[in-house]
Amino acid sequence: MEGNKRWQEGDLKHPDRDPERREFVAAEQDPFGVILSCIDSRVPPELLFDTGLGDLFVMRTGGQVVDSVVTGSVEYGPMTSGTPLIVVLGHQRCGAVKASYEAMRDGKKLPGNLQSIADALRPAYRRPSRKSMTTRSMP
């Protein structure tokens, strides 16, 4: 919370980034948080929370899509070192979510493996669309 406040106020400390910290974390790590975030270049958790080396476990996927590998990665910190905090960090104007939604709405496929993001998000679009859309439903 303190790091995010510094980010918002533009009063960054950039902690835990000096040579001594690099040497310390080379031997061991003890992050205080696990962050699941989007790949969006505008929301890097280490900057948003003004943290340094060894402070966070960070997983980033398009639209915060989760599969068993991501779930296992999120579980790693709490299960191996007792990391006490897990945060799923969302943000506005997500390009992956927008592209997935538009492809589903228009009945199109995204190129390459981008379609896997849309496929993973499909259940989230289907549930609300049944309630809120009366003339058209998601594919």
Buried (B, 14 or more C-beta within 10 A) or exposed (E): EEBEEBBEEEEEEEBBBEEEBEEBBEEEBEBBBBBBBBBBEEBBBBEBBBBBBBBBBBBBBBBBBBEEEBEEBBEBBBEEEEBEEBBEBEEEEBBBBEBBBEBBBEEEEBEEEBBBBBBBBBEBBEEEBEEEEEEEEBE
